[in-house]
């Protein structure tokens, strides 16, 4: 589940970096970016602290930290909501 939240954050930041003229353009741009193995690999290596980060990588690391805070907060303060989210997204396609 934590990975799912981080992955969603990753996609949100990537799509925000692309800018958008509309939902269709944003989806096409995101798909194009995600199919660029060099960009994706660079960001993954940054998040794993294997290479220096560019601006996008730095934002991804911050998003991952925020996702971890959110998960911890929900698990501690709203365990019932957390359980519902886990059930809803368990086995959901990525």
Steps between C-alpha positions, in 0.01 A plus 500: 500500500782741580645429157164580340485838673857581400431387143194724484706788631763423237239519226346820636835677507597373156173619351530836676846544349360449153236770528173446325273652244235246590448154641566322171826686439608439859435127469687482171793696642509284813495182292782638286704588807440163666615329181829691517717247680784748551281750689323234706827324587663830600214581736494150652875509562464843661222386733714201596794735575713334230556815292469875551150637457379754252206728581244231418683240709514734797125555474442125481702444817297767678178339376619162628569652842154658501342168401676329790369767739148457362512122538627525857236763586214291359622180664530672838203736509255335261570127500148421371546730202844352439352149504235606246767647272709185521198285415401728213844513338634159590568326174397805299676523165794737502 
